[in-house]
């Protein structure tokens, strides 16, 4: 059985390399990004790699690209708009366990909904904290930590992310 599975893997891997000149995880070779997004009820034209961790109540609009190895935490509710680009490794949270852990379980897990507007670009390896609201047409630079709301038409980056430019 393992031999047959490996033959299938090698054939699919070669097809991906020949067609797109890329390598993806085994799960992404076996699945369809559009079908995965459709299965989760995401909007028309949205794609979602198999390697994305999806937790809880996550709603995504149309024509949004969700890159590989992302975390979409909808434990407290997560809404992502239309025409967004969520780069590889992005983590978007709607809960944390800080007070629960520090209190040795005496305090509850904290949950706050997180909202990402439409036309938002989120750079690779960015982390967005629970409860953050990001307006429409925002650009967030790579490796940023977003722990405050971001107004529409803004460019932010850094750790923590700070306003660098307001788009006109």
N, C-alpha and C positions, 0 to 999 in steps of 0.2 A: 504494500500500500504506500509506504513512504517513497519508494522508487517511482511509482506512478505520479504521486503528488509533486515530486521534484521535477519530473519531466514536464508536467503542466506548468509549474512555476517558471522553468527555464524558457519554455515556449512563450508564455505571456510576457516575461521580462524582455525577451528579444523583440517581440512585437512592439512593446512600449518604446524601447530604444530606437528601433527602426522608424517608427511613425513619428515620435515626438522628441527623440534624442534626450530622454530623461529616465531616471530610475525612481521608482516609488516603492512604498512598503508592500509586502505580500497582500495585505487586505485590500489595498488600493488597486492592485492588479486584478483582483477578483470582483470588485464592485464598480458601480457606476456613480460618479459624483452627483449627477443630476437625480438619479434614483434615490440615493441616500437622502438628499435634501427633500425630495418629494415625500419620502417615507416619514420624515419628521414634520411634515406639513409646512415647510418653508415655501416662500413665494416662488412663482414661475421664473425659470431661468437661473435660480440660485444653485450653486454647487457647493458640496461639502465633502471633503476627503474622509475616507473610512477611519483614518487615524485621529479624527477629532473626538474629544471626549465631550459628550453632551449630557448635562445633568439637569433634571427638573424641567421647569416651564420656560422653554426658549422659543421665542417667536422671531422669525427672520422674514424680511420683505423680499421683493423680487430683484432678480439680477444682481445678487450679492455673491461674492467669491469668498469662501472660507478656506483658507490654506491648510496645509498639513500640520499636524501636531498642535492644534489649538485646544484650549479649554473654554467651553461655553457653559458657565455655571448659571443655571436658571433656578437654583434652589429658592431664591427670594424673588424670582421673576427677572427675565432678561428679554428686552426688545431691541432688535437690530433692524434698521430701516432698509430702504431700497438702494441699490447701486453702491453698496459698500465694498471695500476691499480689506479683508481681515488677513493680514500676512501670516506667514508661517510662525508658529510658536506663540502666537498671541494668547493671553489668558485674560478672560473677562469674568469677574466674580460678582455674585449677588449675595454672598454670605461669607462669614468667617467664624472661626472657632477660638479666637484669642481669649475672650472672657470665660468661655466654657473651660478651656484648658487651664488657664491661670487660676480658676476657682475650683479646680479638681472636680469639675462637673456640676458644681452648685448653680452656676449661671447658665442661661440658655445660649444656644448658638444664635448669633445675630444675623438677621436677614434684612436686606433692603434691595428693592428693585433697581436695576441698572438699565439705562436707556441710551442707545446709540442712534443718532439721527440718520438721515439719508445722505448719500454722497460723501461718506466718511472714509478716509484712508487711515488705517492703523498699521504702522510699521512693524517689522519683525521683532519678536521677543518682547513686545510691550505687555505690561500688566495694568489692568484697569480694576480698581478697587470697587467693592460693593457700594451701591447707592449713588454712583456717579452718573450724571446726565451729560451727554455729549451732543451738542447741537449739530445742525445740518452743515454739510460742506466743510468739515474740519479735517485737518491733516495732523496726524500724530507721528512724530519721528520714531525711528527704531530704538528699541531698548529703553523706552520711557516707562515711568511709573506714574499713572494718572490717578490721583487721589482727591481731586476736586473737579467740580463741573467745568466744562469747556464751552464757551459761547460759540454760536454758529460763526462760520467763516473765519475761524482762527487757525493758526499754526502753533502747535506746542511740541516741546520735546524736553527730555531730561529726566532726572531722578531727584526730586519729584519734577513732573512736567510743569513747565512755566510757559506763559505766552511769549512767543517770539515775534509774531506778526499777525496783524488783523488784516484779512483779505478785503479788498475793496469790492 
